Amino acid sequence: MIRFGVLGAGRIGKVHARSLHESGRASVAFVADAMADAATSLANSVGASTASVEDVIASDVDAILIATPTDTHADLIEAAARAGKAILCEK
């Protein structure tokens, strides 16, 4: 089972996190979002924990799903790549 860290708990982050959770082939281990309430709500719905973006990337997850605002994608992709994570970036 592939363990994901989800960055972004907005509309599309919710769609992807729930799809991963329901897939039977992946799980969501962590959710990070600038809005703590959004991160907590999504994490609770998929059985995950919340953490900072930096802590999610540094964690033992296999992959990072980036569902944050578009202008943050490049930096997050680079950070996840440096950490050796598989990356799925929305957009």
N, C-alpha and C positions, 0 to 999 in steps of 0.2 A: 504494500500500500504506500502510495506517495503522500508524504506529509507536506502540506502547503502552509506558507505564511501569506496572509492576505493583507495587502497595503491598500487601504481605502474601503470605507464602510458605507459609501453612498449607494445610489441606485444600482449601478453596474457591479460594484463590489458585492452587494447582497445577492444579485443574480448569480454571479460566478461562485461565490462561497457556498450557496445553497446547492448549486449543481455539483460541486465537488463533494459536498457532504452526502448527497443522495446517490452519488455514482457507484458506491461500493468498491471503487478502485482508488480512492483518494480520501484524505481527511484534511480538515483545517485545524492546524495546531495553534495558530496565533492570528489575531486581527489587530491591526494598528490603524488609527485614524486620528487626525488633528482634533476631532470632536469626540471626547472621551465617551459620552453617552452613546453615540452611534457605534463606536467600537465595542462597547460592552454589550449593547443590544444584539449586534450581529454575532459576537463571540458566544453569547448565551444560546443563541438559536442553532448554532452548529457544533456546540460542545467544545469550543476553543477557549483559550486564554487571551487576554489582551497584553500588549507590550508596546514599547516604542518601536518606531521604524528601525532604528539602529539595532535594537535588541532582536527584532524578528530576523533581520538580515544576518546577524551574528549567531543566531540559534542553530539547532541541529536539523532544521527543516530541509527537505530535499529540493523544494522549489519555492519561488516567490511569484505570487500573482499581483501584478501592479494595476490597480484600478483607481489611481489618484488623478488629480487634475493633470491635463496634458503637459503643462509646462514643467512638471516634476519628473516626467518619465525618464529623460536621458540620464539625470543624476542617479535615479534609483536603479535603472538598468545597469549602469556602470558599477554601482556599489554591490549589487547582487552578483554580477559577473565576477568581480574581484573576490567575493566570498565563495565562489565556486558553485553557485546555485543555478539550477535550471530556472528559466524565466518565461513567464507568460505575461505579456504586456497588452492591456486593453487599448486598442486603436492601432 
